[in-house]
Amino acid sequence: MARERSGPTLAHLVLATRLKSLREAAGLSRKQAADALGAHPVTVRRIEQAQTSLDEGQVRSLLGAYGAPDAEIEEFLGKLATANLPGWWHPWRSVMDPWQLDLMSVESATSIIRTWEPALVPALLRTRDYARAVDDALRPDLTAAAKEARTELLMVRQERLHTQQTRIWALMSAVALHTRVGNAGVMTEQLTALRAAAERSDVTLQIHPLDGPPHALTGKPAITVYRVEAPEIPDRVVREGGPVGAADIWDAPTTVTDYRLLLDYSCATALHPDKSKEALS
């Protein structure tokens, strides 16, 4: 029985990716792999994309069809129990946007997160009250309890990223410093938190001033690029700005590189981190 949907863990994603690589190395199509299972090719696609739990019987059959040696099969099967466990974010699954469920495994393996935010403080640098006020303004479709749970999740994410020593390189517009989110107390606390974050060794913060010229990300929605440490897992780029709760996610190397270059160009014309600290004052 498949576990309740909460997105794949990193361990699950790695094994699913390995299964796809073994199939391709064996020169088999998904149809041929499905025939070995007595299943539909969609089943193989869902297994390879980590959209369903890894069943021991199915995995054993696939590995046998791919010609994997007995030692590799046993090693693979020994990792299934861990891979099928729900992720740490499972308790918050009901209030997460669908794209977030698919991204949390990537975030847990990220060494650096680069983000551009055109109008607000970047999410990973928001205070609790600021984050809640953003949802109050932008997510009227959610209940108060759901907003509170989402805020709690964000705080846990921030703490986990800090613990795993993920570097955050945030680029933002000075518009955010002049956009009132919540009351004056919320804004004062958020600006104080930004100043503190800018002093951290794991945070690089750059600001585009209000009177600056156009830059590579002018007019672009919020963008986040995740650099992943696991060699089996490609980097990701996330672009928000569409319908509420939706985002586009890409892992094609050329697309990720294109967005990384946009961030590079925009950072090159933004205030230096030291000057950005002064702007916060």
C-alpha positions in Angstrom: 0.0 0.0 0.0 1.4 3.4 -1.0 2.0 5.8 1.9 -0.1 8.9 2.3 1.1 11.5 -0.3 3.7 13.8 1.2 6.4 13.9 -1.5 9.5 11.7 -1.9 12.4 11.8 0.5 15.9 12.2 -0.8 16.6 8.5 -0.1 13.5 7.6 -2.2 14.4 10.0 -5.0 17.9 8.5 -5.2 16.7 5.0 -5.5 14.0 5.9 -8.1 16.6 7.7 -10.1 18.9 4.7 -9.8 16.2 2.4 -11.2 15.8 4.6 -14.2 19.5 4.6 -14.8 19.7 0.8 -14.6 16.8 0.4 -17.1 18.4 2.8 -19.6 21.8 1.1 -19.2 20.1 -2.2 -19.9 18.7 -0.8 -23.1 15.1 -1.4 -22.1 12.1 0.8 -22.7 9.5 1.5 -20.1 7.2 -0.8 -22.0 9.7 -3.6 -21.8 10.2 -3.0 -18.1 6.5 -2.9 -17.5 6.1 -6.3 -19.3 8.6 -7.7 -16.8 6.2 -6.6 -14.0 3.0 -7.5 -15.8 2.0 -3.9 -15.4 1.3 -0.8 -17.5 4.2 1.5 -18.5 2.6 4.2 -16.4 3.5 2.1 -13.4 7.2 2.2 -14.3 7.1 5.9 -15.0 5.5 6.5 -11.5 8.2 4.4 -9.9 11.0 6.2 -11.7 9.6 9.6 -10.9 9.2 8.7 -7.2 5.5 9.2 -7.4 4.7 6.0 -5.5 6.2 4.0 -2.7 8.8 1.4 -3.7 7.3 -2.1 -3.5 9.9 -4.8 -2.8 8.4 -7.3 -5.2 8.3 -4.8 -8.1 11.8 -3.5 -7.4 13.2 -7.1 -7.2 11.5 -7.9 -10.6 12.8 -4.7 -12.2 16.4 -5.2 -11.0 16.3 -8.8 -12.2 15.1 -7.7 -15.6 17.9 -5.1 -15.8 20.5 -7.8 -15.1 21.6 -6.4 -11.7 23.9 -8.8 -9.8 22.5 -10.4 -6.6 24.7 -8.3 -4.4 23.4 -5.0 -5.9 19.8 -6.3 -5.6 20.2 -7.1 -1.9 21.9 -3.7 -1.2 19.1 -1.9 -3.1 16.4 -3.8 -1.2 18.1 -3.1 2.1 17.5 0.6 1.5 13.8 0.4 0.7 12.6 0.7 4.3 14.3 4.0 4.8 13.3 5.3 1.4 9.6 4.6 2.1 9.5 6.5 5.3 7.7 9.8 5.2 9.8 13.0 5.1 10.2 15.2 8.2 7.7 17.6 6.6 4.9 15.0 6.6 3.0 16.6 9.5 2.5 19.8 7.4 1.6 18.1 4.1 -2.0 19.2 4.2 -1.1 22.9 4.2 1.8 22.7 1.7 1.4 23.6 -2.0 1.8 20.7 -4.4 5.1 22.0 -5.8 6.5 22.2 -2.2 5.8 18.5 -1.6 8.0 17.6 -4.6 10.8 20.0 -3.6 11.4 19.3 0.1 13.6 16.3 -0.7 15.8 18.5 -2.9 15.9 21.2 -0.2 17.2 18.7 2.3 20.2 18.0 0.1 20.9 21.6 -1.0 24.3 23.2 -0.4 23.3 26.6 -1.7 20.0 28.3 -2.3 20.0 31.4 -4.6 16.8 33.4 -4.6 15.4 36.6 -6.2 12.4 38.3 -4.7 11.0 41.3 -6.6 8.6 42.8 -4.0 8.9 41.1 -0.6 11.5 39.9 1.8 12.8 36.4 0.6 10.8 33.7 2.3 13.9 32.1 4.0 14.7 35.4 5.7 11.2 36.2 6.9 10.3 36.5 10.5 7.3 34.5 11.9 5.0 37.6 12.1 6.1 38.9 8.6 5.5 35.4 7.0 2.1 35.2 8.6 1.2 38.7 7.5 2.2 37.8 3.9 -0.2 34.8 3.9 -2.9 36.9 5.5 -2.6 39.3 2.5 -1.9 36.8 -0.4 -3.7 33.6 0.8 -7.3 34.6 1.8 -8.3 31.1 0.6 -6.6 29.6 3.7 -8.0 29.2 7.2 -6.2 30.8 10.2 -5.1 27.4 11.3 -3.6 26.6 7.9 -1.7 29.9 7.8 -0.3 29.3 11.3 0.8 25.8 10.3 2.5 27.1 7.1 4.3 29.7 9.2 5.5 27.1 11.6 6.8 25.0 8.7 8.7 27.9 7.3 10.4 28.5 10.7 11.4 24.8 10.8 12.7 24.9 7.3 14.8 27.9 8.2 16.2 26.2 11.2 17.0 23.0 9.4 18.8 24.8 6.6 20.9 26.7 9.1 21.7 23.4 10.9 22.7 21.7 7.7 24.9 24.7 6.8 23.1 25.5 3.6 24.3 28.8 2.2 21.6 31.3 1.3 22.3 33.9 -1.4 19.4 36.3 -1.5 18.8 39.1 -4.0 15.9 41.4 -3.4 14.5 44.7 -4.4 14.5 47.7 -2.0 10.7 47.8 -2.8 10.4 45.2 0.0 11.8 47.7 2.5 9.0 50.2 1.6 6.1 47.7 1.3 4.2 47.6 4.6 3.5 44.0 5.5 1.5 43.8 8.7 1.8 46.7 11.1 4.8 48.9 12.0 6.0 46.5 14.6 6.1 43.6 12.2 8.2 45.7 9.7 10.5 46.9 12.4 11.1 43.4 13.6 11.7 42.2 10.0 14.2 44.9 9.2 16.1 44.0 12.4 16.1 40.4 11.4 17.4 41.2 8.0 20.3 43.2 9.4 21.1 40.3 11.7 20.9 37.8 8.7 23.2 40.0 6.6 25.9 39.5 9.3 25.7 35.7 9.2 28.5 33.8 7.4 25.9 31.5 5.7 23.9 34.4 4.3 24.7 36.7 1.4 22.2 39.5 0.9 22.2 41.9 -2.0 19.7 44.7 -2.7 18.7 46.5 -5.8 18.0 50.2 -4.9 14.8 52.0 -5.9 16.7 54.5 -8.0 18.9 51.9 -9.7 18.8 51.1 -13.5 17.0 48.0 -14.9 18.7 44.7 -14.4 18.5 41.2 -15.7 15.7 40.3 -13.3 13.6 43.4 -13.7 10.0 42.5 -14.1 10.7 38.8 -13.3 8.7 36.9 -10.7 10.3 35.2 -7.6 13.0 32.7 -8.6 14.9 30.2 -6.5 17.8 27.9 -7.7 18.8 24.9 -5.6 22.3 23.5 -5.9 22.0 19.8 -4.9 24.9 17.8 -3.3 23.6 14.3 -4.2 25.2 13.4 -7.6 22.1 11.4 -8.6 19.8 14.4 -8.2 19.9 17.4 -10.6 19.7 21.0 -9.5 16.3 22.7 -9.5 14.9 26.1 -10.4 11.6 27.2 -9.1 9.7 30.2 -10.6 6.7 31.5 -8.7 4.3 34.3 -9.8 1.5 32.4 -11.4 -1.8 31.4 -9.9 -1.9 31.4 -6.1 -0.1 28.3 -4.7 1.4 27.3 -8.0 5.0 27.3 -9.3 7.0 26.0 -12.2 9.9 23.6 -11.5 12.6 22.7 -13.9 15.6 20.3 -13.5 17.0 20.4 -17.1 20.6 21.5 -16.9 20.3 24.1 -19.6 17.2 25.7 -18.0 18.9 25.7 -14.6 22.0 27.3 -16.1 19.9 30.0 -17.8 18.3 31.1 -14.6 21.6 30.9 -12.7 23.1 33.3 -15.3 20.2 35.7 -14.8 20.9 35.7 -11.1 24.6 36.2 -11.8 24.0 39.2 -14.1 21.5 40.7 -11.7 23.8 40.3 -8.7 26.6 41.9 -10.6 24.6 45.1 -10.8 23.0 45.0 -7.4 24.5 46.7 -4.3 27.6 44.9 -2.9 26.7 42.9 0.3 28.5 45.5 2.4 26.5 48.4 0.7 23.4 46.4 1.1 23.9 46.3 4.8 24.2 50.0 4.8 20.9 50.2 2.8 19.2 48.3 5.6 20.3 50.9 8.1 
